[in-house]
Amino acid sequence: MKKDSERRILLGRVTGAFGVRGELKLESWTEPRLAIFNYQPWILRSPSGQESQISGVRGREAGKTLVATFPGVDDRNVVEAMRGTEIHIPRSALPPPKPDEYYWVDLEGLDVRTVDGVSLGRASHLFNTGANDVLVVRGERERMVPFVMDDFVKSVDFDANLIVVDWDPEF
């Protein structure tokens, strides 16, 4: 596994052109979505896998759309060629999480055991259901554990590389 400082976080993606002056439409997974512009420089990864770095991106909301201006990009054809480009930042660029809060990327790869010491596997990823986050654990089979502190998730210990859950291993 890469060191945290080298690990990358996917913040968003270019979804297309906005107008004819080279502005881009973005999809942002930051909360609030305009916060994506606070984390620069960006590492851009094109659909073909080419990477570049960019700073000085400006943005605004236009209705339900997030619009960005990239320095040196003022041509709609260039923007159209960037459709699908992912926007990454190094994990080290994120501020430390608040107490009892976690970045999902930091939980991925941790071992998951029950309160009785039964190994369930490793944290694969998390997703949100609207009601709560869900921890996907892959071991001899896949399990989905609600990521609700105190109820199901008893502890997260990065030093021990371990998440302890109150979960029936048969479920």
DABELVEN-V633246 format. One record per residue. SS is DSSP state (H for helix, E for strand, - for the rest). OMEGA is omega in whole degrees, 0 to 359 (* if undefined). Layout:
BEGIN
[[SS | OMEGA] [SS | OMEGA]]
END
This chain:
BEGIN
[[- | 179] [- | 173] [- | 180] [- | 184] [- | 179] [- | 182] [- | 183] [E | 178] [E | 177] [E | 183] [E | 184] [E | 184] [E | 173] [E | 182] [E | 178] [E | 181] [E | 175] [E | 182] [- | 186] [- | 185] [- | 176] [- | 175] [E | 184] [E | 170] [E | 181] [E | 167] [E | 183] [E | 178] [- | 175] [- | 178] [- | 355] [- | 188] [H | 178] [H | 180] [H | 179] [H | 182] [H | 179] [H | 184] [- | 178] [- | 9] [- | 176] [E | 169] [E | 180] [E | 178] [E | 182] [- | 177] [- | 179] [- | 176] [- | 178] [- | 182] [E | 174] [E | 180] [E | 181] [E | 175] [- | 176] [- | 178] [- | 177] [E | 181] [E | 179] [E | 174] [E | 175] [E | 186] [- | 180] [- | 185] [E | 172] [E | 185] [E | 181] [E | 172] [E | 178] [- | 178] [- | 177] [- | 179] [- | 180] [- | 184] [- | 181] [H | 181] [H | 176] [H | 180] [H | 180] [H | 179] [H | 181] [- | 180] [- | 180] [- | 179] [- | 180] [E | 179] [E | 180] [E | 168] [E | 174] [E | 178] [H | 183] [H | 180] [H | 180] [- | 176] [- | 178] [- | 179] [- | 177] [- | 178] [- | 180] [- | 170] [- | 185] [- | 167] [- | 181] [H | 183] [H | 180] [H | 181] [H | 182] [- | 179] [- | 178] [- | 174] [E | 179] [E | 178] [E | 176] [E | 177] [- | 178] [- | 176] [- | 179] [- | 180] [E | 178] [E | 181] [E | 181] [E | 175] [E | 180] [E | 181] [E | 177] [E | 173] [E | 183] [E | 179] [- | 187] [- | 178] [- | 179] [- | 175] [E | 180] [E | 178] [E | 177] [E | 183] [E | 179] [E | 177] [- | 175] [- | 170] [- | 181] [E | 176] [E | 176] [E | 184] [E | 176] [E | 180] [- | 179] [- | 182] [E | 180] [- | 179] [- | 183] [- | 179] [E | 185] [E | 179] [E | 173] [E | 182] [E | 182] [- | 179] [- | 180] [- | 181] [- | 193] [E | 169] [E | 178] [E | 183] [E | 173] [- | 188] [- | 179] [- | 182] [- | 179] [- | 184] [- | *]]
END
